[in-house]
């Protein structure tokens, strides 16, 4: 169901193996979404925002006219 979770929505447009990790730098915690090869694609202050940004990134850079998964 679209809108159920940001992660589920994002994974429709991203390749298998994409993951999100918490990251800390200079006392600031954030979340980074990585492609399966370890390339970071987006970062945000919380996991939900990171997945929302990742969905937009996937739509711009990877998506065909239809989502890859439902």
N, C-alpha and C positions, 0 to 999 in steps of 0.2 A: 504494500500500500504506500503510494507516494506520501512523503511527509511524516512517515512513522518515526524514523530516526535519521539524523543527518548522515551518519555513517552508511546506513543501508542505501540512502539516496545517492551518495557519492560513489559507492562501489558499483553502481550501475554504469558509470562512465569511466571507470579506472580498471587497469589490468589486475588479474589475480595476483595476490601477494603484496598489495599495497598495505602499509601499516602506519600507525600513529604512535609516536613516543613522546613522553614528557621530557623536556629539556630545561636545563637551568644554566643561566649565564649571568654573572655579576649580581647574584641574588634575586634574579627575576625568573619565575617559572613560566614556561610556555609549552606549546605542543606543536610538533612538526610532523607532517605527513610525508612519507617517503615512498618512492617507487620501489619495486622489488629489487632493483640493482643497488639500492641505497642512496639514490639521488633524492635530495630534499626538494619538494615542489611548493609547499606552502607552510606558513607558521601562523599561529594565533595564540591568544591568551588563554583559551580553554579548548578542550577537545571538540566540542560541538562546533565552535567557530572554525576550527581547523578543517573539519570534515566538510563544512559548508563551502569554504574556500577551495578545498580539493575538488569538490563537485564542479564548481565553476571552472577551475583549471582544466579538469578532464573534458568538459564540454568545449572549451576553447581549443585545446591542443590535441585531443585524442578521439573525440566522439565522431562517429559517423552520423548520419541523419537520424538514426534510431539508437537507443541505449543498447549496450552489449548484453546486459542481463536484465531480468525482470524480478 
